[in-house]
Amino acid sequence: MNNISNYLKNKLVEATLRGQQLQINNVYLALFKSNPETNSGEVTGRGYERKLVTFNSPINGETTNSISVEFDIAQNAWGTITYAALYDAKVGGNLLFYGPLEVKKTIDKYSQFKFPRNYITCKIK
């Protein structure tokens, strides 16, 4: 996920250059059927909810997820997942990072979406 939201860009500038505090307690992974920048396209359906994700210590502005992330088994079809995004809340909240998936995946009823450990990469360029 190399795309940083405008919200996070502004918060980083405020924290580093203006002395304002930046505190994000938890980060949640969301799945999307379209670009999250449009504020639409997040998966809906029975069995879907954003998942808490934790990250390793960064090296050279890059980090990866420290544990695998498994979404619940879909209780109905979720459609074709094309993007993943990180938010600062389980519901609503602010978009932090986002990016297209390497491979689009269609989630039908009783399917499950998983990200292995160290698979989600976030970097600041």
VENWOSUL-V9174 format. One record per backbone hydrogen bond with DSSP energy under -1.0 kcal/mol. NH is the residue of the N-H (numbers start at 0). CO is the residue of the C=O. If there is no record, write none. Layout:
nh/co
NH/CO
NH/CO
This chain:
nh/co
2/97
4/95
8/4
9/5
10/6
11/7
12/8
13/9
14/10
15/11
16/12
17/13
19/13
27/86
28/50
29/84
31/82
32/40
37/34
38/35
42/30
47/44
50/28
52/26
55/63
58/61
62/121
64/119
65/53
68/114
70/112
73/110
74/45
77/106
78/106
80/104
81/31
82/31
83/98
84/29
85/96
86/27
87/93
95/85
97/2
98/83
100/81
104/80
106/78
109/73
110/107
114/68
117/64
118/115
121/62
122/0
123/60
